[in-house]
């Protein structure tokens, strides 16, 4: 039995294009694999705290030496990482805000980037080695403009960032779908184009 972890980061609900696209990706996976179990982590409903000194000190304290306060401080991180470790497939969705991802998703990434758990350093200024092997991910994004090509492409710090982050922690990104150009062709047409682009690799 395989597990899908569906990560939602839009603060909007019914009007969110990224939520609709992410749901469509999950549905396409379920069409092929009806027995897959879906776990949803909605960052808008259960927002990750932004990292502060207590989180960072707790991360770098050996597990056997952590105080009760430190264990409480990293509870969100530990729970999020357990979901991640249990998952076989991730569906990560985010709207584009100011050329990049939502702050909710960035805070979530900060909690799951844990040395010795999701990555390990290779030293010498090299990229870390990802420890989350044998996992696949799909990315679902939405934007008012068109950022996959043309004049705005160099301003896309959303999808490339998500792809790079997941790759660094060892996850293989097998698809990225965009509901883009909503302010140009309208939300419905942008979503329809995105739905038609969905291709499941498994």
N, C-alpha and C positions, 0 to 999 in steps of 0.2 A: 504494500500500500504506500503510495507516494503522497507527499504533502505540498500544497501550494501556499506560499505566504504572499498575501495581497497587501501591499503597503500603500495607503492612501495619504496624501499630504495636502489636499486642497481644503482651505477653510470653508469653501462654499459646499453646498450639498446638492440639491436637485438641479441647480443651474450650472454645476461644474462639468465642463467638457472633459477634463482629465479623468474625473470619476466615471463618466459614461464610457470613455474609451477603455479605461482599465477594466471595468466590468465586462466589456465586450471581449477583451483579451482572455479573461478568466473563463468566460462562457465558451470561447473557441477551444480552449484547452480541455474543458469538461466535455465538449462534444466528442473529442477523441478518447478521453479517459474519464468516463463517468464516475469511476470509483475513487478518483483523487479527492483527498480531503483538503478543504480550503480554510485557512486561518486568516482572518482580517485584522490588521493593525491600522486603525484609523487614527492618524496623528492629530487630527483636529479634535477628536473626541477624547483622546488620551495623550495630551501633548507632552513631548519630552522636555524636561527642564534644560535650559541652556547650561553648559558646563561652567562650574565655578571652582574655587580652590578646593572645596571639600571633595568634589568628584575626582579631581585630578590626583589629589593626595591619596584617596582611597584606591584608585586604579593602580598606583605604584607602590602600595603597601602589600607585602606578601599576604596571601589569603589567610594564613594561620595567625597573622598578627593584627587583623582588622578588628576594630572596636565595633560595638553594636551600632554606634552612630555612623561609622563608615559603611557597614553592611546596609544600613538603611539608605545611605546616600547613593549607593550603586545598585539599588534594587531594580530601578527602571532598566538600567543597562544590562544587568544579569538576565532579566526576564526577556528583554528584546533579543539578546544573543541566543538564549535557549530556543526561542522561536526560529531564529535564523539557522541554527545548527540542525534543527529538526526538519527544515524545509529542503525539498528537492528542487523546486521551481519558485522563483520570485517574480511577481508582477509589481513593478515600482512605478507609481504614477505621480506626476507633479505638473502643475501649471507653471508657465514662465512668468516670473515677477521680476521686473527690472533687469531683464536679460539673463536671469539665472533661476535656480530652483527656489521653492518656498523655504522660509526660515525653519519651518517645522521639519522638513526633510533634512536640512543641514544639521539641525540639532540631533535628529535621530542618527544620522551617520556618525556624528561625534560620539554617540554612546555605543555604537557597535564597532568602532575602530579601536580594538583593544589589543595591545602588544601581547604576544604569546597565546592569544585566543583566536583572533581573526587574521592576524598577520604576524610576521616576525622580521626583524631588521636583518638586512644583509651587510650593513655597514658600508664603509668606503664611499658614501654618497650615492649608493645604488637604491633603486626602488625596493620597498619591502617585498617579501615573498608572501603571497596570499595563502592562507591556510584553509579556506573554504572550498575544497576541491569537489568535483562531481556535482556542481550545482549550476543551473541555468537561470537566466533572467531575461525578462521582457520589460521594456521601458515604454511608458505611455505618457506623452506630453501634449500640452495645448498652448497655443499662443495666438495673439491677435494678428501678428504679422507672419510673414513667411521667412523662416530662418534656416531652412534646409539648403537653400541655394540663394543666389543673388546678392544684392547689396548688404543685406542684414546678416549674412552667414557668419561673418567675423564677430558678430555681437552675440552669437549663441553660446552662452556659458552654462546652459541647462543640460540638454541631452549629453553633450560631450563630457560634462562633469560627472553625471550619474554613471555613464559608461566607464569612465576612467576609475572612479571610486570602486565600483563593483569589481572591475578587473584587478585592481590592486589587492583586494582581499580574496582573490582567487576565483571569483564567480564568472562564468562564461556568458556574456551577453549575446543572445542568439536572435534578438529582434528588437527594433525600436520603431514605434508608430507615432505619428504626429497629427493632431487635430489643429492644423495651423492655417493662418490666413483668415481667421474668423472676422476680423474687422474689414476684410476685403471682399470675401465671397459670402460671408454670413456664417453663423455658428452651425446651422444645420448642414450646409454644404460641406463645411470643413470636417464635421464629424462623419458625414457619409464617405468622404474621401478616405478618412482615417480607417473607418470600418472596413472598407474595401481593401485596404493595404495589409490587413492583419493576415499573417502567415505563421502557422505554428510549426516549429522545427521538430517536434517529437511525435 
